[in-house]
Amino acid sequence: RGSSPRVVSFHQMTETPKNRRVLALFDVDGTLTEPRKVASPETVAYLAELRKKICIGVVGGSDLVKQKEQLGDSPSMFDFTFAEN
């Protein structure tokens, strides 16, 4: 005998604490932004909402200065920031 599915209201979903056991990593160029361009306000807003639910990080082939040009104050926008070069 299986258990019944748990019914969760929208309010409960939006009030669920952040799951720190889940990490989503995003590449910068070609994923969060067009290559070498600035992230759209919609992308920045989506990441802010997602960060309330899970840990997020950014991985890029550029140095931190270039990531900041594309993503704004990237170290404070993400739980993890991995810059190369």
Secondary structure, DSSP 8 states (H G I E B T S, - for coil): ---------HHHHHT---EEEEEEEEETBTTTBSTTS---HHHHHHHHHHHTTEEEEEEESS-HHHHHHHHSSHHHH-SEEEE--
